Amino acid sequence: MAKVLVIEDEENLANNLADKLRAEGYTVAMAGDGETGLDKIRGDQHPDLIVLDIMLPKLDGLSICRMVRHDPATAHIPIIMLTARGTEVDKIIGLESGADDYLVKPFGLGEFLARVRALMRRGMGRPRMEQDEMESEDLRLNLTGRRVFKGQDEIKLSNKEFDLLTELMRNRNAVLSRDLILTKVWGYDYFVDKRTVDVHIRWLREKIEDDPSNPKRIVTVRGVGYRFEG
């Protein structure tokens, strides 16, 4: 049974989210401040998904998000950020901190559950692929194990980064538009800003390119999208 960790200091909202998640069959853990939440993330049993408020006592959500993404043991865990702010700048900051999705309060519980289901589908229960591994020079991607290696070193990717790299490598030398990438990787379960693709491409380059400022594997095709070469 999938486990969702809700880190939210508004007690009524936290309880409502927890009740809805439990009704959907998820196991739910809760934390009312950032420090407690981070301790639970780093515990013996990592959550399968984190619902994370930005404004928290003791430790804010953006800091938690960055810590999760920089820890190889937790970098793969999908994160939905909650915030009372709704400007474009706030959304970009949240996504660039490592969030997979972003909800502005107040939001409908139906929309919240749809986004939870979408992220869970991306990270769990994938069918076994006929082609188990894909390679490009010293880069190796294992589909069933959801692991990526550069030479002998394993690269820790988030679920979305892994899915994005898989789609690019599966269509190597073909140009994929941002719209197509959104369809294949994020799906049409909910709206995602096209700039989300650019943010995740930048993260991928930082992890797999020898020189991220001069990428050789993931090439930008101006006005269209991206192409994986190798």
ChimeraX commands (.cxc) that place a marker at each C-alpha (Angstrom):
marker #1 position 0.00,0.00,0.00 radius 0.5
marker #1 position 1.43,3.36,-1.04 radius 0.5
marker #1 position 2.38,5.78,1.74 radius 0.5
marker #1 position 1.77,9.53,1.49 radius 0.5
marker #1 position 3.41,11.98,3.89 radius 0.5
marker #1 position 1.42,15.21,4.43 radius 0.5
marker #1 position 3.54,18.07,5.81 radius 0.5
marker #1 position 1.04,20.85,6.56 radius 0.5
marker #1 position 0.63,23.10,9.60 radius 0.5
marker #1 position -3.03,24.01,8.93 radius 0.5
marker #1 position -4.65,21.28,11.01 radius 0.5
marker #1 position -8.07,21.31,9.34 radius 0.5
marker #1 position -6.60,21.14,5.84 radius 0.5
marker #1 position -4.12,18.44,6.84 radius 0.5
marker #1 position -6.89,16.30,8.34 radius 0.5
marker #1 position -9.12,16.76,5.28 radius 0.5
marker #1 position -6.31,15.72,2.94 radius 0.5
marker #1 position -5.46,12.74,5.13 radius 0.5
marker #1 position -9.11,11.59,5.26 radius 0.5
marker #1 position -9.44,11.78,1.47 radius 0.5
marker #1 position -6.17,9.93,0.92 radius 0.5
marker #1 position -7.12,7.16,3.35 radius 0.5
marker #1 position -10.49,6.83,1.62 radius 0.5
marker #1 position -8.54,6.26,-1.62 radius 0.5
marker #1 position -6.60,3.44,0.02 radius 0.5
marker #1 position -3.34,5.21,0.82 radius 0.5
marker #1 position -1.45,4.94,4.09 radius 0.5
marker #1 position -0.98,8.46,5.48 radius 0.5
marker #1 position 1.64,9.93,7.79 radius 0.5
marker #1 position 1.43,13.55,8.96 radius 0.5
marker #1 position 3.72,16.29,10.23 radius 0.5
marker #1 position 2.79,19.79,11.39 radius 0.5
marker #1 position 6.20,21.44,11.00 radius 0.5
marker #1 position 9.19,21.24,8.69 radius 0.5
marker #1 position 11.67,19.61,11.06 radius 0.5
marker #1 position 9.27,16.79,11.98 radius 0.5
marker #1 position 8.44,16.33,8.32 radius 0.5
marker #1 position 12.09,16.05,7.31 radius 0.5
marker #1 position 12.70,13.49,10.05 radius 0.5
marker #1 position 9.83,11.37,8.72 radius 0.5
marker #1 position 11.12,11.65,5.15 radius 0.5
marker #1 position 14.53,10.42,6.28 radius 0.5
marker #1 position 13.10,7.63,8.45 radius 0.5
marker #1 position 13.46,3.91,7.87 radius 0.5
marker #1 position 10.42,3.79,5.56 radius 0.5
marker #1 position 10.50,6.56,2.98 radius 0.5
marker #1 position 7.10,7.82,1.76 radius 0.5
marker #1 position 6.02,7.09,-1.81 radius 0.5
marker #1 position 4.81,10.68,-2.21 radius 0.5
marker #1 position 5.19,13.92,-0.23 radius 0.5
marker #1 position 2.51,16.61,0.06 radius 0.5
marker #1 position 4.47,19.66,1.19 radius 0.5
marker #1 position 3.29,23.10,2.28 radius 0.5
marker #1 position 5.74,25.93,1.52 radius 0.5
marker #1 position 5.07,28.03,4.62 radius 0.5
marker #1 position 5.89,25.83,7.62 radius 0.5
marker #1 position 7.14,26.39,11.17 radius 0.5
marker #1 position 10.80,25.58,11.95 radius 0.5
marker #1 position 11.80,24.68,8.37 radius 0.5
marker #1 position 10.13,25.94,5.20 radius 0.5
marker #1 position 8.94,23.71,2.38 radius 0.5
marker #1 position 11.35,25.01,-0.26 radius 0.5
marker #1 position 14.32,24.09,1.95 radius 0.5
marker #1 position 12.86,20.64,2.59 radius 0.5
marker #1 position 12.31,20.13,-1.13 radius 0.5
marker #1 position 15.93,20.99,-1.94 radius 0.5
marker #1 position 17.22,18.67,0.82 radius 0.5
marker #1 position 15.08,15.81,-0.47 radius 0.5
marker #1 position 16.33,16.29,-4.03 radius 0.5
marker #1 position 20.00,16.47,-3.00 radius 0.5
marker #1 position 19.85,13.27,-0.91 radius 0.5
marker #1 position 20.35,10.20,-3.16 radius 0.5
marker #1 position 18.19,8.13,-0.79 radius 0.5
marker #1 position 15.15,10.39,-1.26 radius 0.5
marker #1 position 15.73,12.19,-4.58 radius 0.5
marker #1 position 13.26,9.94,-6.42 radius 0.5
marker #1 position 10.25,10.71,-4.18 radius 0.5
marker #1 position 7.59,12.79,-5.98 radius 0.5
marker #1 position 6.54,16.03,-4.27 radius 0.5
marker #1 position 3.34,18.07,-4.54 radius 0.5
marker #1 position 3.80,21.58,-3.14 radius 0.5
marker #1 position 0.97,23.51,-1.50 radius 0.5
marker #1 position 1.00,27.29,-1.17 radius 0.5
marker #1 position -1.27,30.25,-0.59 radius 0.5
marker #1 position 0.71,32.20,-3.17 radius 0.5
marker #1 position -0.13,31.89,-6.84 radius 0.5
marker #1 position 2.18,34.11,-8.86 radius 0.5
marker #1 position 4.20,32.76,-11.79 radius 0.5
marker #1 position 7.42,33.51,-9.92 radius 0.5
marker #1 position 6.32,31.41,-6.93 radius 0.5
marker #1 position 5.40,28.50,-9.19 radius 0.5
marker #1 position 8.75,28.61,-10.96 radius 0.5
marker #1 position 10.64,28.78,-7.65 radius 0.5
marker #1 position 8.68,25.78,-6.38 radius 0.5
marker #1 position 9.36,23.73,-9.51 radius 0.5
marker #1 position 13.02,24.71,-9.61 radius 0.5
marker #1 position 13.37,23.61,-5.97 radius 0.5
marker #1 position 12.44,20.12,-7.12 radius 0.5
marker #1 position 8.65,19.86,-6.84 radius 0.5
marker #1 position 6.85,17.65,-9.36 radius 0.5
marker #1 position 3.59,19.55,-9.04 radius 0.5
marker #1 position 2.17,22.71,-7.48 radius 0.5
marker #1 position -1.27,23.49,-5.99 radius 0.5
marker #1 position -2.44,26.96,-4.96 radius 0.5
marker #1 position -4.77,27.25,-1.94 radius 0.5
marker #1 position -7.70,27.05,-1.90 radius 0.5
marker #1 position -8.00,24.02,-4.15 radius 0.5
marker #1 position -10.61,21.32,-4.65 radius 0.5
marker #1 position -10.04,17.94,-3.05 radius 0.5
marker #1 position -11.02,16.27,-6.32 radius 0.5
marker #1 position -8.23,18.07,-8.15 radius 0.5
marker #1 position -5.80,17.21,-5.35 radius 0.5
marker #1 position -6.61,13.50,-5.57 radius 0.5
marker #1 position -6.32,13.55,-9.38 radius 0.5
marker #1 position -2.80,14.93,-9.09 radius 0.5
marker #1 position -1.86,12.38,-6.44 radius 0.5
marker #1 position -3.11,9.56,-8.65 radius 0.5
marker #1 position -1.21,10.92,-11.65 radius 0.5
marker #1 position 2.09,11.08,-9.77 radius 0.5
marker #1 position 1.55,7.63,-8.29 radius 0.5
marker #1 position 0.86,6.17,-11.73 radius 0.5
marker #1 position 4.12,7.63,-13.02 radius 0.5
marker #1 position 6.14,6.12,-10.16 radius 0.5
marker #1 position 4.44,2.80,-9.45 radius 0.5
marker #1 position 2.93,-0.18,-11.22 radius 0.5
marker #1 position 4.61,0.28,-14.60 radius 0.5
marker #1 position 4.42,-2.74,-16.90 radius 0.5
marker #1 position 7.62,-4.56,-17.69 radius 0.5
marker #1 position 9.17,-3.31,-20.91 radius 0.5
marker #1 position 10.36,-5.69,-23.61 radius 0.5
marker #1 position 13.58,-3.68,-23.82 radius 0.5
marker #1 position 15.06,-3.72,-20.33 radius 0.5
marker #1 position 18.04,-1.43,-20.92 radius 0.5
marker #1 position 19.01,1.46,-23.17 radius 0.5
marker #1 position 22.56,2.68,-23.65 radius 0.5
marker #1 position 24.32,5.72,-25.08 radius 0.5
marker #1 position 28.11,5.65,-24.86 radius 0.5
marker #1 position 28.83,5.52,-21.09 radius 0.5
marker #1 position 25.19,6.19,-20.13 radius 0.5
marker #1 position 23.02,3.18,-19.25 radius 0.5
marker #1 position 19.34,3.25,-18.29 radius 0.5
marker #1 position 17.69,0.21,-16.70 radius 0.5
marker #1 position 13.90,0.31,-17.10 radius 0.5
marker #1 position 12.72,-2.38,-14.70 radius 0.5
marker #1 position 15.09,-1.29,-11.94 radius 0.5
marker #1 position 14.52,2.42,-12.76 radius 0.5
marker #1 position 18.25,3.07,-12.40 radius 0.5
marker #1 position 20.66,5.15,-14.46 radius 0.5
marker #1 position 24.43,4.76,-14.60 radius 0.5
marker #1 position 27.12,6.98,-16.06 radius 0.5
marker #1 position 30.16,4.77,-16.34 radius 0.5
marker #1 position 30.33,2.88,-13.06 radius 0.5
marker #1 position 28.53,5.57,-11.07 radius 0.5
marker #1 position 24.79,5.50,-10.44 radius 0.5
marker #1 position 22.93,8.76,-11.07 radius 0.5
marker #1 position 19.98,9.45,-8.79 radius 0.5
marker #1 position 17.00,10.82,-10.71 radius 0.5
marker #1 position 13.53,11.85,-9.59 radius 0.5
marker #1 position 10.59,9.94,-11.09 radius 0.5
marker #1 position 9.91,12.69,-13.61 radius 0.5
marker #1 position 13.59,12.99,-14.57 radius 0.5
marker #1 position 13.76,9.23,-15.14 radius 0.5
marker #1 position 10.57,9.21,-17.24 radius 0.5
marker #1 position 11.80,12.18,-19.26 radius 0.5
marker #1 position 15.19,10.60,-19.95 radius 0.5
marker #1 position 13.48,7.32,-20.90 radius 0.5
marker #1 position 11.26,9.09,-23.43 radius 0.5
marker #1 position 14.20,10.98,-24.92 radius 0.5
marker #1 position 16.41,7.89,-25.21 radius 0.5
marker #1 position 13.57,5.79,-26.61 radius 0.5
marker #1 position 13.21,8.36,-29.39 radius 0.5
marker #1 position 16.89,9.15,-29.89 radius 0.5
marker #1 position 17.76,11.42,-32.80 radius 0.5
marker #1 position 14.08,12.44,-33.11 radius 0.5
marker #1 position 12.94,15.93,-32.10 radius 0.5
marker #1 position 10.30,15.85,-29.36 radius 0.5
marker #1 position 8.19,18.97,-28.91 radius 0.5
marker #1 position 7.39,20.28,-25.44 radius 0.5
marker #1 position 3.72,19.39,-26.02 radius 0.5
marker #1 position 4.60,15.81,-26.92 radius 0.5
marker #1 position 6.89,15.49,-23.89 radius 0.5
marker #1 position 4.12,16.79,-21.63 radius 0.5
marker #1 position 1.72,14.23,-23.08 radius 0.5
marker #1 position 4.13,11.31,-22.75 radius 0.5
marker #1 position 5.71,12.15,-19.38 radius 0.5
marker #1 position 3.10,14.18,-17.50 radius 0.5
marker #1 position -0.06,13.05,-19.26 radius 0.5
marker #1 position -3.24,15.09,-19.56 radius 0.5
marker #1 position -4.48,14.35,-16.05 radius 0.5
marker #1 position -3.93,18.01,-15.22 radius 0.5
marker #1 position -2.43,21.17,-16.65 radius 0.5
marker #1 position 1.34,21.53,-16.54 radius 0.5
marker #1 position 3.17,24.67,-17.65 radius 0.5
marker #1 position 5.43,24.00,-20.66 radius 0.5
marker #1 position 8.31,25.62,-18.78 radius 0.5
marker #1 position 8.23,22.60,-16.47 radius 0.5
marker #1 position 9.81,20.63,-19.34 radius 0.5
marker #1 position 12.64,23.16,-19.63 radius 0.5
marker #1 position 13.29,23.00,-15.86 radius 0.5
marker #1 position 13.51,19.20,-15.88 radius 0.5
marker #1 position 15.72,19.23,-18.99 radius 0.5
marker #1 position 18.12,21.54,-17.17 radius 0.5
marker #1 position 18.20,19.21,-14.15 radius 0.5
marker #1 position 18.86,16.21,-16.39 radius 0.5
marker #1 position 21.70,17.99,-18.15 radius 0.5
marker #1 position 23.31,18.80,-14.83 radius 0.5
marker #1 position 23.33,15.09,-14.00 radius 0.5
marker #1 position 24.22,13.38,-17.28 radius 0.5
marker #1 position 26.17,15.92,-19.35 radius 0.5
marker #1 position 29.94,16.34,-18.99 radius 0.5
marker #1 position 29.42,20.07,-19.55 radius 0.5
marker #1 position 25.79,21.08,-18.84 radius 0.5
marker #1 position 26.38,24.55,-20.33 radius 0.5
marker #1 position 27.39,22.89,-23.63 radius 0.5
marker #1 position 25.16,19.79,-23.80 radius 0.5
marker #1 position 26.05,17.00,-26.22 radius 0.5
marker #1 position 23.39,14.43,-25.31 radius 0.5
marker #1 position 20.19,16.49,-24.88 radius 0.5
marker #1 position 20.20,19.09,-27.63 radius 0.5
marker #1 position 17.81,22.04,-27.86 radius 0.5
marker #1 position 16.04,22.45,-31.20 radius 0.5
marker #1 position 15.02,26.09,-31.07 radius 0.5
marker #1 position 11.34,26.76,-31.50 radius 0.5
marker #1 position 10.48,23.06,-31.41 radius 0.5
marker #1 position 11.78,21.09,-28.43 radius 0.5
marker #1 position 14.59,18.64,-27.63 radius 0.5
marker #1 position 16.50,15.80,-29.26 radius 0.5
marker #1 position 18.58,13.07,-27.58 radius 0.5
marker #1 position 21.77,12.32,-29.54 radius 0.5
marker #1 position 23.84,9.24,-28.96 radius 0.5
marker link #1:1,2 radius 0.2
marker link #1:2,3 radius 0.2
marker link #1:3,4 radius 0.2
marker link #1:4,5 radius 0.2
marker link #1:5,6 radius 0.2
marker link #1:6,7 radius 0.2
marker link #1:7,8 radius 0.2
marker link #1:8,9 radius 0.2
marker link #1:9,10 radius 0.2
marker link #1:10,11 radius 0.2
marker link #1:11,12 radius 0.2
marker link #1:12,13 radius 0.2
marker link #1:13,14 radius 0.2
marker link #1:14,15 radius 0.2
marker link #1:15,16 radius 0.2
marker link #1:16,17 radius 0.2
marker link #1:17,18 radius 0.2
marker link #1:18,19 radius 0.2
marker link #1:19,20 radius 0.2
marker link #1:20,21 radius 0.2
marker link #1:21,22 radius 0.2
marker link #1:22,23 radius 0.2
marker link #1:23,24 radius 0.2
marker link #1:24,25 radius 0.2
marker link #1:25,26 radius 0.2
marker link #1:26,27 radius 0.2
marker link #1:27,28 radius 0.2
marker link #1:28,29 radius 0.2
marker link #1:29,30 radius 0.2
marker link #1:30,31 radius 0.2
marker link #1:31,32 radius 0.2
marker link #1:32,33 radius 0.2
marker link #1:33,34 radius 0.2
marker link #1:34,35 radius 0.2
marker link #1:35,36 radius 0.2
marker link #1:36,37 radius 0.2
marker link #1:37,38 radius 0.2
marker link #1:38,39 radius 0.2
marker link #1:39,40 radius 0.2
marker link #1:40,41 radius 0.2
marker link #1:41,42 radius 0.2
marker link #1:42,43 radius 0.2
marker link #1:43,44 radius 0.2
marker link #1:44,45 radius 0.2
marker link #1:45,46 radius 0.2
marker link #1:46,47 radius 0.2
marker link #1:47,48 radius 0.2
marker link #1:48,49 radius 0.2
marker link #1:49,50 radius 0.2
marker link #1:50,51 radius 0.2
marker link #1:51,52 radius 0.2
marker link #1:52,53 radius 0.2
marker link #1:53,54 radius 0.2
marker link #1:54,55 radius 0.2
marker link #1:55,56 radius 0.2
marker link #1:56,57 radius 0.2
marker link #1:57,58 radius 0.2
marker link #1:58,59 radius 0.2
marker link #1:59,60 radius 0.2
marker link #1:60,61 radius 0.2
marker link #1:61,62 radius 0.2
marker link #1:62,63 radius 0.2
marker link #1:63,64 radius 0.2
marker link #1:64,65 radius 0.2
marker link #1:65,66 radius 0.2
marker link #1:66,67 radius 0.2
marker link #1:67,68 radius 0.2
marker link #1:68,69 radius 0.2
marker link #1:69,70 radius 0.2
marker link #1:70,71 radius 0.2
marker link #1:71,72 radius 0.2
marker link #1:72,73 radius 0.2
marker link #1:73,74 radius 0.2
marker link #1:74,75 radius 0.2
marker link #1:75,76 radius 0.2
marker link #1:76,77 radius 0.2
marker link #1:77,78 radius 0.2
marker link #1:78,79 radius 0.2
marker link #1:79,80 radius 0.2
marker link #1:80,81 radius 0.2
marker link #1:81,82 radius 0.2
marker link #1:82,83 radius 0.2
marker link #1:83,84 radius 0.2
marker link #1:84,85 radius 0.2
marker link #1:85,86 radius 0.2
marker link #1:86,87 radius 0.2
marker link #1:87,88 radius 0.2
marker link #1:88,89 radius 0.2
marker link #1:89,90 radius 0.2
marker link #1:90,91 radius 0.2
marker link #1:91,92 radius 0.2
marker link #1:92,93 radius 0.2
marker link #1:93,94 radius 0.2
marker link #1:94,95 radius 0.2
marker link #1:95,96 radius 0.2
marker link #1:96,97 radius 0.2
marker link #1:97,98 radius 0.2
marker link #1:98,99 radius 0.2
marker link #1:99,100 radius 0.2
marker link #1:100,101 radius 0.2
marker link #1:101,102 radius 0.2
marker link #1:102,103 radius 0.2
marker link #1:103,104 radius 0.2
marker link #1:104,105 radius 0.2
marker link #1:105,106 radius 0.2
marker link #1:106,107 radius 0.2
marker link #1:107,108 radius 0.2
marker link #1:108,109 radius 0.2
marker link #1:109,110 radius 0.2
marker link #1:110,111 radius 0.2
marker link #1:111,112 radius 0.2
marker link #1:112,113 radius 0.2
marker link #1:113,114 radius 0.2
marker link #1:114,115 radius 0.2
marker link #1:115,116 radius 0.2
marker link #1:116,117 radius 0.2
marker link #1:117,118 radius 0.2
marker link #1:118,119 radius 0.2
marker link #1:119,120 radius 0.2
marker link #1:120,121 radius 0.2
marker link #1:121,122 radius 0.2
marker link #1:122,123 radius 0.2
marker link #1:123,124 radius 0.2
marker link #1:124,125 radius 0.2
marker link #1:125,126 radius 0.2
marker link #1:126,127 radius 0.2
marker link #1:127,128 radius 0.2
marker link #1:128,129 radius 0.2
marker link #1:129,130 radius 0.2
marker link #1:130,131 radius 0.2
marker link #1:131,132 radius 0.2
marker link #1:132,133 radius 0.2
marker link #1:133,134 radius 0.2
marker link #1:134,135 radius 0.2
marker link #1:135,136 radius 0.2
marker link #1:136,137 radius 0.2
marker link #1:137,138 radius 0.2
marker link #1:138,139 radius 0.2
marker link #1:139,140 radius 0.2
marker link #1:140,141 radius 0.2
marker link #1:141,142 radius 0.2
marker link #1:142,143 radius 0.2
marker link #1:143,144 radius 0.2
marker link #1:144,145 radius 0.2
marker link #1:145,146 radius 0.2
marker link #1:146,147 radius 0.2
marker link #1:147,148 radius 0.2
marker link #1:148,149 radius 0.2
marker link #1:149,150 radius 0.2
marker link #1:150,151 radius 0.2
marker link #1:151,152 radius 0.2
marker link #1:152,153 radius 0.2
marker link #1:153,154 radius 0.2
marker link #1:154,155 radius 0.2
marker link #1:155,156 radius 0.2
marker link #1:156,157 radius 0.2
marker link #1:157,158 radius 0.2
marker link #1:158,159 radius 0.2
marker link #1:159,160 radius 0.2
marker link #1:160,161 radius 0.2
marker link #1:161,162 radius 0.2
marker link #1:162,163 radius 0.2
marker link #1:163,164 radius 0.2
marker link #1:164,165 radius 0.2
marker link #1:165,166 radius 0.2
marker link #1:166,167 radius 0.2
marker link #1:167,168 radius 0.2
marker link #1:168,169 radius 0.2
marker link #1:169,170 radius 0.2
marker link #1:170,171 radius 0.2
marker link #1:171,172 radius 0.2
marker link #1:172,173 radius 0.2
marker link #1:173,174 radius 0.2
marker link #1:174,175 radius 0.2
marker link #1:175,176 radius 0.2
marker link #1:176,177 radius 0.2
marker link #1:177,178 radius 0.2
marker link #1:178,179 radius 0.2
marker link #1:179,180 radius 0.2
marker link #1:180,181 radius 0.2
marker link #1:181,182 radius 0.2
marker link #1:182,183 radius 0.2
marker link #1:183,184 radius 0.2
marker link #1:184,185 radius 0.2
marker link #1:185,186 radius 0.2
marker link #1:186,187 radius 0.2
marker link #1:187,188 radius 0.2
marker link #1:188,189 radius 0.2
marker link #1:189,190 radius 0.2
marker link #1:190,191 radius 0.2
marker link #1:191,192 radius 0.2
marker link #1:192,193 radius 0.2
marker link #1:193,194 radius 0.2
marker link #1:194,195 radius 0.2
marker link #1:195,196 radius 0.2
marker link #1:196,197 radius 0.2
marker link #1:197,198 radius 0.2
marker link #1:198,199 radius 0.2
marker link #1:199,200 radius 0.2
marker link #1:200,201 radius 0.2
marker link #1:201,202 radius 0.2
marker link #1:202,203 radius 0.2
marker link #1:203,204 radius 0.2
marker link #1:204,205 radius 0.2
marker link #1:205,206 radius 0.2
marker link #1:206,207 radius 0.2
marker link #1:207,208 radius 0.2
marker link #1:208,209 radius 0.2
marker link #1:209,210 radius 0.2
marker link #1:210,211 radius 0.2
marker link #1:211,212 radius 0.2
marker link #1:212,213 radius 0.2
marker link #1:213,214 radius 0.2
marker link #1:214,215 radius 0.2
marker link #1:215,216 radius 0.2
marker link #1:216,217 radius 0.2
marker link #1:217,218 radius 0.2
marker link #1:218,219 radius 0.2
marker link #1:219,220 radius 0.2
marker link #1:220,221 radius 0.2
marker link #1:221,222 radius 0.2
marker link #1:222,223 radius 0.2
marker link #1:223,224 radius 0.2
marker link #1:224,225 radius 0.2
marker link #1:225,226 radius 0.2
marker link #1:226,227 radius 0.2
marker link #1:227,228 radius 0.2
marker link #1:228,229 radius 0.2
marker link #1:229,230 radius 0.2
view
